[in-house]
């Protein structure tokens, strides 16, 4: 039996090495999985020690045996609690529904851990091996059952809303743990709880947390961004050049030179696809070049900026603001003859993050359009890759923010009381690259 614990520890240690040595997203979900990996490794160490001590009750001091056993049971409850947290965060990010059972889960955790350290331990001796029993075991195993039922409830209630891959990972992990718990309950001397925890961890790692999978998704998104940038609207190019030609007839060479310079700036900045993340200042420079050209084409179009200077070095996904602004022009201000204002604001939130807002005074959403946009942005992961259509810009932006910054960040829209819409982009405020 001890050999099995050693083998499980080596397997999970190898997985942890790959996971922690690879580039990963520092999101709430990934931080929880990191804590889960470390706790599971500690649990497997305690499991191996306990397997030895519980089967050598005559030679191992009772105080040492009890101390290791209590740590083992406490770590087991903590691991299953972290599994619940991981699944709850996963479901929350997938469905947008807030977690409502966290307080109850924490109370069960506190009661189970307290019980594992205070209740008296009773050992059962059998020819097949020894094991612990009584109220001391009933309380933590009851908490484990509670967490597994919570996870199963989350999966069943949100079955239609959860992505197929995540649904498979959660279902496989729960099936494994329920099976191991049932076998452990029928055969007390088998002591296979470590096997269940290891297999659950592997189920999530192989389907959701594997660095190779994350890198493949990053590559897919980068290729999508490359395609998007290669498909710069030819009408924009032709109309801008025509504006320059007309302006050359009506004005002097200085104006033509200025327009050409902004056009050159726009294309120079927009083709920088070798970096996934850029400073907010660089992203705004690209946006300003684009908007200056648009304001020249449409003299009654105005642009306003209110940028927190402390956020200039914050890293943001490359090429996310221009598609949002272009969307505001084409779907909001176009219907008003491009008469109106586009306002760009960047400020820190109370939580220390960064919110960038792009507001317009356009015609707003048509009936049913906002609901369709909200649905597309909420279930961005289920949307097939698009190579054409009006929604490619904002869908591409949402996917890259989620992938590069974390699922707690992203894009959403609100309607302005005075007319028009506002695009909100929640992003990290730190300056190091995400």
Secondary structure, DSSP 8 states (H G I E B T S, - for coil): -HHHHHHHHHHHHHHHHHHHHS----SHHHHHHHHHHHHHHHHHHHHHHHHHHHT-TTTS-HHHHHHHHHHHHHHHHHHHHHHHHHHHHHHHHHH------HHHHHHHHHHHHHHHHHS--EEEEETTEEEEESHHHHHHHHHHHHHHHHHHHHHHHTTTTS-HHHHHHHHHHHHHHHHHHHHHHH-TTS--HHHHHHHHHHHHIIIII-HHHHHHHHHHHHHHHHHHHHT--HHHHHHHHHHHHHHHHHS-HHHHHHHHHHHHHHHHHHT--S-SEEEHHHHHHHHHHHHHHHHHHSTTEEEEEEE-GGGTT-EEETT-HHHHHHHHIIIIIGGGTT-EEEEEEEEE-TTS-EEEEEEE-S----TTHHHHHHHHHHTGGGS---SSSTTHHHHHHHHHHHHHH-TT-EEEEEE-TTSSEEEEEEE---SS--
